[in-house]
Amino acid sequence: MDANTPAHKPNLLNEDIALPAAVIYQSRVTHNLHWMQQFANERNVLLAPHGKTTMTPALFQRQLAAGAWGLTIANPQQARVAAKAGAERILMANQLVGRQNLAQIEALLADYPTLDLYCLVDSAAGVRQLGSFFCDREEPVRAPKLLLEIGVPGGRTGCRNYQQVRTVCEMLELFPALELAGVETYEGLIHGEDAELRVRAHLTMVRALCLDLLHDGCFSTETVLLSGAGSAWYDVVAEILNDHNEARVQTVIRPGCYLIHDRGIYQQAQNAVMARLARVCTPSEDLQSSLEVWAYVQSRPEPEMAILTVGKRDAAFDAGLPQPTLHFRPGDDSHPGEAPDNWEVTAIMDQHTMLRVPADCDLAVGDMIALSTSHPCLTFDKWRSVLLVDDQYNVLESMDTYF
C-alpha cells in the first residue's frame, strides 16, 4: 500500500505495514525541529544541520523551511542530495580531495549557479590540489569557498598548530581565485576527564585564531564563518564562538542528531546540555526521541527468551544494543503499552534479536515490539525509506533516504 496516497492511510497497529519498519513520530520531529531552531535564533547563531544523520530530503526540506541557514554534509554525493532538496548553502565538513570528487563538485556548482558551497582545507597540499583543479585552466571554473579546519591532537583532519595554519594561508596566496571564507572545527572528538574544560579551551583558541586571521586580512569574503558543534557541545560552541564584537564574523553550528535524537549516547549528551543550560534562557521542554524500529516476536524458544524479527541489518548497535520501549498485541490491545524495565536485549544478529524476559511474562509470538536505538545515523543508513506516523500510528508519509 502507498502511504502517500491520500485515500488511505495505513496503520501500523492494524498490521498494514510489513515489519520490521523504521518509524518516526511526526509530533516529536516537529517539536525537535523548532526546539533547535529556537535555540539558534535566541543565540544569534546560524543553524546548518548535519544532513548525514538522516540523508532524507523530506526532513532536509522541513529543516530549511523552519529557518535553517543551510545544510552540512560530508561528501560530494551528499551535497547533490542537499542541493536537490533546496539547500542554497551547503557546508561540506570534510576535506575535498581526488579528481572525481573535485569533478563532482564542479558539476554541482555548474548545475546550481546560485549555490553557496564550502569545503575544508588543512594543508598546503590540499590547497594546491584545489587550486590546480579549479584555477590552473584556460577557463577557470567556479570553486567552492574554503574554511580553514582546526583539528585536535590525536583526532581527525585539521591543522594542529599555528605554523600549519600559516602554511595553508601562504599557499592560498598563490591561488587568488580560491576564497578563504572562515574557520571550522569539530570539538566532539574531545572526550574523557575534564572534557568540558578542554572543549572550552579548544574553542577559545579557535575563536582567537579566526579573529587573528581576520585582522591580518586573510579572508576573501565579506562574511567570515566561524563554525563548530556536533550534537553534544552545541551550547558551549554557541557561547564561546559567538563571544566577540566583529560584525563580519558569523557563528554556524552544525548539530545533526537533534532532529531524531535517541535513547542512548545523544540522550546522555543532551542531559548534559540541559544541565548546562539550566542557568540561562532555553527553549521549553527538551528534545524527544522520535525514531523506533518495530518488529514482531517470531519465537519463544525458551521461557526467558523471545526472538524478534529485527537485527543488525535494521538497527544501530555500535553505541549500545536497541532498547525495547513499547509492546502491542494486534487484535487485543487498543494502544501500545510501555515495555517493562526487566525486558532486555542481550544480543543481536543479522536478522534476529534476542530479548530476555521473565519466564512468566505475557509475551506471545505475533506480538509487536518497538525498539529505540542509540546513534540514529547508523539506524537511518540501513533503510531505503522510513515511515512518518502520527500519534495514532497512521502512516502519513514514506520518506526515501539517499545513502
Beta strands, then each sheet from edge to edge (+ up, - down):
strand 1: 21-25
strand 2: 46-47
strand 3: 71-73
strand 4: 89-95
strand 5: 116-121
strand 6: 145-150
strand 7: 180-185
strand 8: 224-228
strand 9: 249-253
strand 10: 291-302
strand 11: 305-308
strand 12: 323-328
strand 13: 337-338
strand 14: 344-348
strand 15: 353-356
strand 16: 368-372
strand 17: 385-389
strand 18: 395-400
sheet 1: 13+ 12- 16+ 10- 1+ 17+ 18-
sheet 2: 2+ 9+ 8+ 7+ 6+ 5+ 4+ 3+
sheet 3: 13+ 12- 16+ 10- 11+ 15- 14+
end
